Amino acid sequence: MEQAISFREALEAVETLSIDEQETLVDIVKKRLTERARQPLAADIGESRLEFAQNRCQAVSVESLMDELLRP
């Protein structure tokens, strides 16, 4: 198993890359973070669709939902 490197070591390694490689690395990291954030959201959407298909919830208007959410 590979040994993890420290944050400082990672930064130092990045600094040895060319500007183009650093920009590519930043793009890749941003895309991976976006995908990681998207996964739980996709799971929630799937669960909500399943609940709706099983009639465990019902459709409501946006106004109705906002009224309920903003009610003290």
DASULGI-V755123 format. One record per helix or strand of 2 or more residues. SS is the DSSP state (helix for helix, strand for strand). FROM is the first residue (numbers start at 1). LEN is the number of residues. If there is no record, write none. Layout:
# DASULGI-V755123
SS:FROM:LEN ; SS:FROM:LEN
This chain:
# DASULGI-V755123
helix:7:9 ; helix:19:35 ; helix:62:9
